[in-house]
Structure formats: structure tokens, C-alpha cells
């Protein structure tokens, strides 16, 4: 890093180092694409065979991290794998005690309860272990895109000291925007999204240094956001940072073109737990990750976490505000009258707001929860919202 007239600038890679990084990325990508369907352990073994270049291990490991972070590995049903192991171990113990231990028979008896053949039982017995997860997708196709993402990633250390970040992003599809917004929520970042006239979005994010007390954990989350931004087709960021021991105010700028990269972020743990709980509740509602962005007045955008749907066509979106500021709740209240969809906002009681902020005359309501969200409480409010008249456009959830 170097300071230039009030700005903080990255020192670029030398031509030789960039070429080395490109060659390393090419080798790692080739190994990954050849290993589609192989286990994580096998893929990592193939990557270990890629040699380190003249610049040393640091550059190679940095390129490897970019490639690995963009790979998607299938995560089988961990609960089933654990249940299979219990059934197999119990069967083997009983057979051994009876003096008639037969491996194929034990696997067959265990699998019968799950509708699986002995071969399928053996394949799934330890499928929940990370090393066994199969590679299903490689995020990058071009080595140059990997190097560009690596260079962009060097800005992560700067964002640890940010007080405010403004990013403008352009993606080629609604799916790419959804992946970006889901990543922001997964990392529990405080952000405001604004739709621009050219189809792009402006994202304003609070930095860790703007909080009442600087938190390294939040700063790390902000840094982890950058690869998702850099994966957009066109992007730029402007960050106000407090740099060095004296917290000197500086401006950091970066821009680039990507279009390839990071794997889609999962739902936050508490949201996914609610989704699964709704599925088990058997109260007539289904829950899935929301696939729509909901426009509100003055270019604003609501990014729901879940779409709740019933067989009669009723649909309610859920946005969880548990990690936002109180201002975010009041912004949702102000925007509620302009909604064309039913939306349930869930907010932690730590934000000190009341459910009465939203009345029955708008297609939205507030759910205030204490430690964790209750599926029954959410669905009770969804039933109430479904009874309110509102014009909902057809289409995906």
C-alpha cells in the first residue's frame, strides 16, 4: 500500500509476477475441471501437485484460495449419513455378538430402512465428511479472471479499516444479483441497495470503524464481501478508511471487470434453520430461498431471505433484520405502503422496536423475536398477511 494525495493505493503485480500467477491459476483450474465429480480430498491432492513458482508459496497459496473459494462442493444430507452409521454399527454389533458377522448382510439390513442398496449405503456412510463432498462446479473458466480476483482480493486488508464503502455493480443476470445480495446477508453486513437507471445497483455499506465500537469480526465480513463484488461483470468501490495507528482519513478506490468467480453463499444459519423448521411444521406453508428483489419507492430495494408459499397461491416474503440497525426497521416501515407484495420483517428485540410500527392497512408486518425465530410464530403472521388484499405479480419466488 502507498499513500498518494489523500488516497490509499495498491501496489500492482509486476509483469513477471502476474504471468506467474496466471500460469499457476491455469494449472489449478485444469486440475479442478478434470476432477469434477471427485471428492474434495481428491481435488485438494491434485492441487497439491501444482508446483510453487519463483515468487514463492505466498503467491501460489493466494491464487489457490481464489480458485478453491469459487468451487462448489455438494453437501449431502448429514442427518442421513449419521443415521446410516448408527444403523450399520448397531447391526454389526448385534451380528458380532451372534457370531454371524457378514458385511454385505449388515449393509443390506441397514439400507433396507432407508430404501438403499448395500452399495449405496457404503457410498453414503461418510458422505457428510467434508473430504468426501464431491466437486460439482468450478466457478472460474479463465486464468486471467482468477488473477483479477486475486488482485481485487488484496484490497481486503483495506476494508478492515473502512468507515464507509460505496460499491456500484453491474451483473449480467438477476441470478448474479441475488447471489451477491445473499452473500451480503450471509456475512451479516449492514447495507442499503439502490437501483440505478442503467440496471446497476449502488450498495452503501457501513464499515467496521463506523460502529460504536470497531469490531474485527465485522471488518472481516466486509473484506469477505469483496470477492462477490469482484465477480460482477463491472464493479467499482470507493471506501473511506481510517488508516494506520493515527487513523488517518484516506480514500481507497478500486474497479474492475469480472463475471466469474465465487460460489453462491448459503442462507445464514438462523434463516436456514427457520426454513427447515417451517418444512417440518406441516402448517400448509412451504419455505424456500427467495429469488426476487422487491423494488420500493425512490429506487430502493428490499432483499428478502425466504419466500413462503401456500397451495392456494398465497405468497409472503420474509426479510430478517436481526443484524441490522434500528434505522433499517424504520426505513422498511416507511417503504411498506409502496409494496406490491406481502412482506414480513423479522427483527431482533435487541433493536428495541415494536410490532405496532406497522398497522393492518399495509401489506407488511413486523415480527419481533428474542433469541431465535419461531416457525409457528412466523406462519401465524404469514396467515394474517395472506388475508390482506394486495396485487401480487406472478412469477418466481
GIVENLIN-V873692 format. One record per run of one state. SS is the DSSP state (hx for helix, st for strand, lp for the rest). FROM is the first residue (numbers start at 1). TO is the last residue. Records with the same first field share a line. If there is no record, write none. Layout:
SS->FROM-TO / FROM-TO
This chain:
lp->1-1 / 5-6 / 10-14 / 35-38 / 49-56 / 70-70 / 74-77 / 98-102 / 113-117 / 125-129 / 133-133 / 139-142 / 154-155 / 160-161 / 171-173 / 187-190 / 196-200 / 207-207 / 211-215 / 231-233 / 244-247 / 257-268 / 282-284 / 290-293 / 296-296 / 303-305 / 311-314 / 321-325 / 339-341 / 352-354 / 358-363 / 370-374 / 387-397
st->2-4 / 7-9 / 39-39 / 71-73 / 134-138 / 162-170 / 191-195 / 201-206 / 234-243 / 248-256 / 285-289 / 294-295 / 300-302 / 306-310 / 315-320 / 342-348 / 364-369
hx->15-34 / 40-48 / 57-69 / 78-97 / 103-112 / 118-124 / 130-132 / 143-153 / 156-159 / 174-186 / 208-210 / 216-230 / 269-281 / 297-299 / 326-338 / 349-351 / 355-357 / 375-386
